Structures are given as C-alpha cells and as structure tokens.
Amino acid sequence: MGKINVLEHPLIQHKISLMRDKNTGSKEFRELTAEVALLMTYEATRRLPLKEVEIETPVAIARTNIITGRKVALIPILRAGLGMVEGAVSLIPAAKVGHVGICRNSDRDNHKSGCVDEYYCKLPFDIKERDVIVMDLMLASGNSASAAISKVKETGAMSIKFISVIACPEGVRKLQEEHPDIEVYTGALDEGLNDDLYIVPGFGDGGDRIFGTK
C-alpha cells in the first residue's frame, strides 16, 4: 500500500493556513502555492542518491557529496498544478517539466465513479529514465491524479511520487487502491468531500484562486 506523508513542517502549515483564508487574493495565493511547492519538493526529494566526490575549495580538497544517478521530471496536472511548478523548479532548475491536462467530466455522477476527460499530454521523451513527481494543488476525489499517474506509467516510468498541497481521505484511498506503489506527499489531510466534490474545509477551487478566474 502506498505511503501517505503528511508534512507537518511549521512553514508548510503556516502557509497553507494563509491559503485557506477566503480573503487571500490571487497574487498572494500564487506566491504561497509556489513557496509550499518548494518546501514539499524538498521533502519529496530527501532520498535522492548521492555519491562522494573530491572538490577543490580555496583552502583544501574536500570530500563531499553530489546527487548521482537519475534526474527529476516534474509533471503538473493542468491547470491548478501549474501553480506549483515555479517553486519546484527554483529548487531543481535542471528538472524537465511535462504537462497532463485532465478535467472533471461534465456529468458529476460519472466523475464520482472515476470518469475524467484528458485533453492534453506532453511528457519528457526520457521520462522513464527520471524520478517523476506528479503535482496537483489538491487531491480531492483522486480521479484526476490516478488518471495522470496512469498516463505517466504508460511511458514506462517506474519511479513516481505524487505531491499535493492538501488532500482528503477519498483521494488518498483512490490512489492507494489504483496505484499502491505511489508514495503521496501532502501538507494537510482534510475531512473529506462535500456534495460538490470540494475538499472540506479545503480552500475552494485552487485553479480559480491561482488564476483569478472566479
């Protein structure tokens, strides 16, 4: 069963609290999203492999460590996941970035049963040689996240993690059932979904709040 990591770092918790505030405007919400994504990416990459090298400092030769082996690919789920890219890339500038566009099916009952629509997919050509981090602002029903991860797996990618700023039990359960090999990182595990499929208490429609479209 996939592991769920709720990141309790004080900075992450503080910034998510500010994101929850309905009075937080789009500019600040975008900035907070990027900052939280940076901190979460830091945690999700904690176990990247290292190798020891010799570096000549101005004073002496130092035996120190650098990252070795596989590189990183960041895959935001459009559109809310886009808000997380800036923070993650600022931490890993060499990461390649792909995109998966998935939206709710117009039929809410179909959506609840797992029916989503894919409208865009562009992934790095060498993604199967990279450690992949799939990103979305929210893990709500889990349908979009599961579909995006399935799309990534179709390329042959084997090393995949998923990060979201907030999540709920329904979404976590969906990923654990359909992708038990995926490790999930989130900043908060909320109560659940309401009848409109929004996370409660959540922070509303993350895409609208990032882009100021509502």
Secondary structure, DSSP 8 states (H G I E B T S, - for coil): ---EEE---HHHHHHHHHHH-TT--HHHHHHHHHHHHHHHHHHHTTT--EEEEEEE-SSSEEEEEEE-S-EEEEEEEETTTHHHHHHHHHH-TT-EE-EEEEEE-SSHHHHHTT-EEEEEEE--TTGGGEEEEEEEEEESSSHHHHHHHHHHHHTT---EEEEEEEE-HHHHHHHHHH-TT-EEEES-B-SEE-TTS-EESS-S-HHHHHHT--
